[in-house]
Amino acid sequence: MNNKYTGIKYSLPMTIWLSLFFVIPSLIVTVISFMKKDVFGRLVPKFSVEAYTSLNNPNFIKVIINTVEISVVSTIIIVLLAIPVALFIARSKNKSLLLFLVIIPFWTNFLIRVYAWISILGKNGFLNKMLIELGNISPIFKIIFGGAPYNFMYNKYAIIFITVYCYLAYAILPLYSTVEKFDFSLIEAARDLGATKFQAFMKIFIPGIKPGIITALVFTFIPSLGSYAIPQLVGDKNSYMMGNIIANELTVARNWPKASAISTILMLITIIFIVISNKKSEGGVKND
């Protein structure tokens, strides 16, 4: 009995914190999504599914597809880049210095980092000026971005690129923590048994750091999914994400039920992803 009450006592602060700042606000948003609004944008406490039925249109479906596509592509690129970086740091003699360099960008405001890339990638930015000085060195730029000055900004490519930059550290740190604990003698044993470097990497190393990979996926996919500032600043109207639509419904259309309905859908997508990730993680632990 004492152990039972001790567990409750220690978990109570976290339970209260999650209830106050996650569960209750989420329930409030969900309840608002089933309300109506009057002509002035004020909430009317009457049950209605109008906010959800209004989302049944091609434009919103396109926004959902854009959001999922940009988030998935960005997350895949981030994790593929983070794995070798985490491996290099874990095997390096200068771990502290390299981790310090990874963390340094967090010392700068998020918006300042985004605006820094705007000044680099813009039509009058550093990259365009350099390429114009060097001449049209690659026809690939013409095919993807048009003629000089190249239009690096205001498209999906810019959103994905800057999202990768902003959230890469969120994947490197959990992966480093997992890679550092990995027993590299297992790879040597696999090589002794005839496995190639690639086979040992894919069949021994990758499964061995599976918890870190899943954590990195969760830490990068969820903020990418709810991104607002990056698509707002470097995207165009054809690459808007759900975060931009929520902000527009709240500030411009003053349609709180519709904004809440979109937020509820976004929460459901996030919860489904977390549940799947947890099951994958639990499956990996049982297999181990």
One Martini backbone bead per residue (centre of mass of N, CA, C, O) as a GRO file, in nm:
protein
  288
    1MET     BB    1   0.057   0.063  -0.021
    2ASN     BB    2   0.292   0.257   0.006
    3ASN     BB    3   0.388   0.232  -0.287
    4LYS     BB    4   0.130   0.333  -0.416
    5TYR     BB    5   0.125   0.618  -0.279
    6THR     BB    6   0.405   0.703  -0.373
    7GLY     BB    7   0.343   0.702  -0.676
    8ILE     BB    8   0.117   0.914  -0.663
    9LYS     BB    9   0.284   1.143  -0.535
   10TYR     BB   10   0.497   1.165  -0.774
   11SER     BB   11   0.269   1.193  -1.015
   12LEU     BB   12   0.090   1.441  -0.943
   13PRO     BB   13   0.236   1.691  -1.065
   14MET     BB   14   0.226   1.586  -1.362
   15THR     BB   15  -0.081   1.550  -1.376
   16ILE     BB   16  -0.153   1.845  -1.324
   17TRP     BB   17   0.010   1.970  -1.555
   18LEU     BB   18  -0.126   1.813  -1.793
   19SER     BB   19  -0.415   1.900  -1.728
   20LEU     BB   20  -0.380   2.216  -1.741
   21PHE     BB   21  -0.181   2.224  -2.029
   22PHE     BB   22  -0.352   1.988  -2.208
   23VAL     BB   23  -0.627   1.855  -2.153
   24ILE     BB   24  -0.812   2.103  -2.102
   25PRO     BB   25  -0.744   2.269  -2.361
   26SER     BB   26  -0.827   2.040  -2.558
   27LEU     BB   27  -1.124   2.026  -2.465
   28ILE     BB   28  -1.197   2.317  -2.529
   29VAL     BB   29  -1.139   2.304  -2.831
   30THR     BB   30  -1.339   2.075  -2.892
   31VAL     BB   31  -1.595   2.217  -2.791
   32ILE     BB   32  -1.578   2.467  -2.982
   33SER     BB   33  -1.603   2.295  -3.252
   34PHE     BB   34  -1.930   2.246  -3.153
   35MET     BB   35  -1.995   2.535  -3.230
   36LYS     BB   36  -2.109   2.856  -3.280
   37LYS     BB   37  -2.144   3.163  -3.475
   38ASP     BB   38  -2.178   3.482  -3.517
   39VAL     BB   39  -2.150   3.772  -3.706
   40PHE     BB   40  -1.914   3.869  -3.482
   41GLY     BB   41  -1.762   3.587  -3.373
   42ARG     BB   42  -1.927   3.477  -3.153
   43LEU     BB   43  -2.004   3.248  -2.929
   44VAL     BB   44  -2.241   2.973  -2.951
   45PRO     BB   45  -2.400   2.752  -2.715
   46LYS     BB   46  -2.428   2.532  -2.973
   47PHE     BB   47  -2.474   2.252  -3.125
   48SER     BB   48  -2.225   2.178  -3.393
   49VAL     BB   49  -2.092   2.063  -3.733
   50GLU     BB   50  -2.016   2.301  -3.924
   51ALA     BB   51  -1.705   2.316  -3.899
   52TYR     BB   52  -1.662   2.033  -4.035
   53THR     BB   53  -1.831   2.058  -4.300
   54SER     BB   54  -1.658   2.308  -4.409
   55LEU     BB   55  -1.398   2.109  -4.469
   56ASN     BB   56  -1.552   1.983  -4.725
   57ASN     BB   57  -1.293   2.070  -4.929
   58PRO     BB   58  -1.038   2.096  -5.157
   59ASN     BB   59  -0.862   2.310  -5.010
   60PHE     BB   60  -0.828   2.158  -4.738
   61ILE     BB   61  -0.715   1.897  -4.851
   62LYS     BB   62  -0.462   2.035  -4.964
   63VAL     BB   63  -0.353   2.127  -4.690
   64ILE     BB   64  -0.318   1.848  -4.566
   65ILE     BB   65  -0.125   1.741  -4.779
   66ASN     BB   66   0.091   1.955  -4.741
   67THR     BB   67   0.147   1.906  -4.441
   68VAL     BB   68   0.226   1.604  -4.459
   69GLU     BB   69   0.439   1.622  -4.679
   70ILE     BB   70   0.635   1.826  -4.546
   71SER     BB   71   0.671   1.670  -4.278
   72VAL     BB   72   0.773   1.398  -4.389
   73VAL     BB   73   1.011   1.496  -4.559
   74SER     BB   74   1.158   1.651  -4.336
   75THR     BB   75   1.189   1.412  -4.137
   76ILE     BB   76   1.353   1.225  -4.317
   77ILE     BB   77   1.590   1.415  -4.366
   78ILE     BB   78   1.667   1.464  -4.073
   79VAL     BB   79   1.729   1.166  -3.994
   80LEU     BB   80   1.940   1.109  -4.221
   81LEU     BB   81   2.133   1.334  -4.106
   82ALA     BB   82   2.148   1.258  -3.795
   83ILE     BB   83   2.281   0.981  -3.787
   84PRO     BB   84   2.576   1.051  -3.883
   85VAL     BB   85   2.618   1.278  -3.679
   86ALA     BB   86   2.579   1.110  -3.420
   87LEU     BB   87   2.801   0.906  -3.487
   88PHE     BB   88   3.038   1.106  -3.503
   89ILE     BB   89   3.012   1.217  -3.214
   90ALA     BB   90   3.028   0.943  -3.055
   91ARG     BB   91   3.331   0.881  -3.198
   92SER     BB   92   3.446   1.127  -3.082
   93LYS     BB   93   3.675   1.327  -2.889
   94ASN     BB   94   3.472   1.602  -2.932
   95LYS     BB   95   3.180   1.598  -2.803
   96SER     BB   96   3.131   1.866  -2.653
   97LEU     BB   97   3.186   2.055  -2.892
   98LEU     BB   98   2.976   1.939  -3.093
   99LEU     BB   99   2.728   1.979  -2.911
  100PHE     BB  100   2.764   2.281  -2.885
  101LEU     BB  101   2.724   2.340  -3.194
  102VAL     BB  102   2.433   2.228  -3.202
  103ILE     BB  103   2.313   2.430  -2.972
  104ILE     BB  104   2.369   2.727  -3.055
  105PRO     BB  105   2.105   2.805  -3.224
  106PHE     BB  106   1.923   2.825  -2.956
  107TRP     BB  107   2.036   3.121  -2.883
  108THR     BB  108   1.855   3.194  -3.118
  109ASN     BB  109   1.602   3.319  -3.255
  110PHE     BB  110   1.385   3.173  -3.462
  111LEU     BB  111   1.319   3.418  -3.654
  112ILE     BB  112   1.611   3.501  -3.710
  113ARG     BB  113   1.685   3.239  -3.862
  114VAL     BB  114   1.478   3.272  -4.087
  115TYR     BB  115   1.570   3.558  -4.185
  116ALA     BB  116   1.854   3.471  -4.261
  117TRP     BB  117   1.757   3.287  -4.499
  118ILE     BB  118   1.617   3.511  -4.657
  119SER     BB  119   1.884   3.675  -4.707
  120ILE     BB  120   2.011   3.432  -4.870
  121LEU     BB  121   1.755   3.329  -5.073
  122GLY     BB  122   1.685   3.571  -5.198
  123LYS     BB  123   1.688   3.765  -5.484
  124ASN     BB  124   1.897   3.968  -5.304
  125GLY     BB  125   2.080   3.759  -5.205
  126PHE     BB  126   2.371   3.595  -5.159
  127LEU     BB  127   2.328   3.349  -5.352
  128ASN     BB  128   2.243   3.505  -5.606
  129LYS     BB  129   2.491   3.686  -5.628
  130MET     BB  130   2.696   3.455  -5.658
  131LEU     BB  131   2.572   3.315  -5.912
  132ILE     BB  132   2.587   3.565  -6.095
  133GLU     BB  133   2.894   3.601  -6.076
  134LEU     BB  134   2.952   3.299  -6.188
  135GLY     BB  135   2.708   3.219  -6.328
  136ASN     BB  136   2.539   2.967  -6.505
  137ILE     BB  137   2.648   2.665  -6.370
  138SER     BB  138   2.339   2.544  -6.362
  139PRO     BB  139   2.056   2.402  -6.516
  140ILE     BB  140   1.896   2.309  -6.264
  141PHE     BB  141   1.810   2.588  -6.159
  142LYS     BB  142   1.630   2.656  -6.403
  143ILE     BB  143   1.427   2.422  -6.374
  144ILE     BB  144   1.338   2.479  -6.071
  145PHE     BB  145   1.378   2.827  -6.039
  146GLY     BB  146   1.471   2.949  -6.287
  147GLY     BB  147   1.588   3.234  -6.361
  148ALA     BB  148   1.782   3.489  -6.314
  149PRO     BB  149   1.685   3.530  -6.031
  150TYR     BB  150   1.641   3.295  -5.807
  151ASN     BB  151   1.353   3.108  -5.671
  152PHE     BB  152   1.399   2.997  -5.350
  153MET     BB  153   1.137   3.118  -5.266
  154TYR     BB  154   0.808   3.052  -5.214
  155ASN     BB  155   0.809   2.730  -5.141
  156LYS     BB  156   0.847   2.402  -5.053
  157TYR     BB  157   1.156   2.392  -5.051
  158ALA     BB  158   1.197   2.617  -4.837
  159ILE     BB  159   1.037   2.487  -4.609
  160ILE     BB  160   1.201   2.225  -4.588
  161PHE     BB  161   1.483   2.344  -4.548
  162ILE     BB  162   1.419   2.517  -4.287
  163THR     BB  163   1.304   2.287  -4.120
  164VAL     BB  164   1.559   2.120  -4.112
  165TYR     BB  165   1.733   2.332  -3.973
  166CYS     BB  166   1.551   2.387  -3.712
  167TYR     BB  167   1.514   2.046  -3.634
  168LEU     BB  168   1.782   1.880  -3.630
  169ALA     BB  169   1.862   1.882  -3.323
  170TYR     BB  170   1.612   1.707  -3.228
  171ALA     BB  171   1.759   1.446  -3.355
  172ILE     BB  172   2.054   1.437  -3.264
  173LEU     BB  173   2.032   1.411  -2.951
  174PRO     BB  174   1.876   1.134  -2.922
  175LEU     BB  175   2.071   0.977  -3.107
  176TYR     BB  176   2.328   1.019  -2.947
  177SER     BB  177   2.230   0.882  -2.685
  178THR     BB  178   2.199   0.600  -2.828
  179VAL     BB  179   2.475   0.561  -2.972
  180GLU     BB  180   2.660   0.577  -2.716
  181LYS     BB  181   2.526   0.288  -2.608
  182PHE     BB  182   2.635   0.134  -2.830
  183ASP     BB  183   2.762  -0.185  -2.934
  184PHE     BB  184   3.030  -0.205  -3.159
  185SER     BB  185   3.104  -0.512  -3.139
  186LEU     BB  186   2.868  -0.615  -3.316
  187ILE     BB  187   2.984  -0.522  -3.585
  188GLU     BB  188   3.248  -0.682  -3.570
  189ALA     BB  189   3.107  -0.957  -3.557
  190ALA     BB  190   2.961  -0.934  -3.829
  191ARG     BB  191   3.221  -0.908  -3.998
  192ASP     BB  192   3.345  -1.184  -3.909
  193LEU     BB  193   3.074  -1.335  -4.040
  194GLY     BB  194   3.059  -1.164  -4.343
  195ALA     BB  195   2.969  -0.883  -4.327
  196THR     BB  196   2.911  -0.596  -4.445
  197LYS     BB  197   2.900  -0.272  -4.376
  198PHE     BB  198   2.607  -0.234  -4.468
  199GLN     BB  199   2.482  -0.478  -4.324
  200ALA     BB  200   2.571  -0.399  -4.037
  201PHE     BB  201   2.426  -0.126  -4.036
  202MET     BB  202   2.127  -0.228  -4.105
  203LYS     BB  203   2.113  -0.501  -3.900
  204ILE     BB  204   2.251  -0.364  -3.632
  205PHE     BB  205   2.251  -0.054  -3.590
  206ILE     BB  206   1.962   0.042  -3.655
  207PRO     BB  207   1.809  -0.148  -3.452
  208GLY     BB  208   1.984  -0.045  -3.201
  209ILE     BB  209   1.859   0.274  -3.258
  210LYS     BB  210   1.543   0.280  -3.263
  211PRO     BB  211   1.457   0.464  -3.023
  212GLY     BB  212   1.601   0.719  -3.137
  213ILE     BB  213   1.447   0.734  -3.404
  214ILE     BB  214   1.161   0.763  -3.287
  215THR     BB  215   1.219   1.018  -3.124
  216ALA     BB  216   1.307   1.190  -3.367
  217LEU     BB  217   1.039   1.171  -3.519
  218VAL     BB  218   0.863   1.303  -3.302
  219PHE     BB  219   1.038   1.575  -3.256
  220THR     BB  220   0.988   1.660  -3.576
  221PHE     BB  221   0.697   1.605  -3.678
  222ILE     BB  222   0.519   1.772  -3.483
  223PRO     BB  223   0.635   2.064  -3.536
  224SER     BB  224   0.597   2.047  -3.844
  225LEU     BB  225   0.285   2.008  -3.845
  226GLY     BB  226   0.250   2.297  -3.664
  227SER     BB  227   0.351   2.494  -3.856
  228TYR     BB  228   0.374   2.864  -3.924
  229ALA     BB  229   0.618   3.059  -3.977
  230ILE     BB  230   0.758   2.931  -4.221
  231PRO     BB  231   0.520   2.931  -4.434
  232GLN     BB  232   0.461   3.237  -4.394
  233LEU     BB  233   0.760   3.344  -4.487
  234VAL     BB  234   0.846   3.107  -4.736
  235GLY     BB  235   0.571   3.079  -4.856
  236ASP     BB  236   0.277   3.015  -5.031
  237LYS     BB  237  -0.055   2.965  -5.109
  238ASN     BB  238   0.028   2.657  -5.210
  239SER     BB  239   0.194   2.604  -4.904
  240TYR     BB  240  -0.003   2.581  -4.694
  241MET     BB  241  -0.080   2.519  -4.361
  242MET     BB  242  -0.268   2.452  -4.087
  243GLY     BB  243  -0.155   2.686  -3.915
  244ASN     BB  244  -0.242   2.915  -4.113
  245ILE     BB  245  -0.548   2.859  -4.106
  246ILE     BB  246  -0.591   2.899  -3.806
  247ALA     BB  247  -0.491   3.193  -3.793
  248ASN     BB  248  -0.695   3.306  -4.001
  249GLU     BB  249  -0.957   3.224  -3.845
  250LEU     BB  250  -0.888   3.395  -3.587
  251THR     BB  251  -0.794   3.693  -3.713
  252VAL     BB  252  -0.992   3.728  -3.969
  253ALA     BB  253  -1.267   3.546  -3.956
  254ARG     BB  254  -1.356   3.477  -3.662
  255ASN     BB  255  -1.349   3.134  -3.649
  256TRP     BB  256  -1.335   2.935  -3.386
  257PRO     BB  257  -1.464   2.660  -3.462
  258LYS     BB  258  -1.288   2.607  -3.714
  259ALA     BB  259  -1.013   2.629  -3.575
  260SER     BB  260  -1.076   2.399  -3.371
  261ALA     BB  261  -1.126   2.176  -3.578
  262ILE     BB  262  -0.842   2.180  -3.698
  263SER     BB  263  -0.695   2.130  -3.429
  264THR     BB  264  -0.827   1.855  -3.374
  265ILE     BB  265  -0.717   1.714  -3.624
  266LEU     BB  266  -0.419   1.765  -3.553
  267MET     BB  267  -0.428   1.606  -3.284
  268LEU     BB  268  -0.508   1.331  -3.407
  269ILE     BB  269  -0.260   1.295  -3.584
  270THR     BB  270  -0.056   1.309  -3.350
  271ILE     BB  271  -0.169   1.074  -3.177
  272ILE     BB  272  -0.141   0.854  -3.390
  273PHE     BB  273   0.166   0.881  -3.421
  274ILE     BB  274   0.239   0.821  -3.123
  275VAL     BB  275   0.109   0.542  -3.102
  276ILE     BB  276   0.273   0.409  -3.327
  277SER     BB  277   0.552   0.471  -3.203
  278ASN     BB  278   0.509   0.315  -2.938
  279LYS     BB  279   0.462   0.037  -3.068
  280LYS     BB  280   0.734   0.022  -3.210
  281SER     BB  281   0.904   0.052  -2.953
  282GLU     BB  282   0.787  -0.194  -2.800
  283GLY     BB  283   0.860  -0.401  -3.019
  284GLY     BB  284   1.169  -0.355  -3.000
  285VAL     BB  285   1.200  -0.436  -2.701
  286LYS     BB  286   1.087  -0.727  -2.722
  287ASN     BB  287   1.291  -0.826  -2.935
  288ASP     BB  288   1.539  -0.767  -2.742
   0.00000   0.00000   0.00000
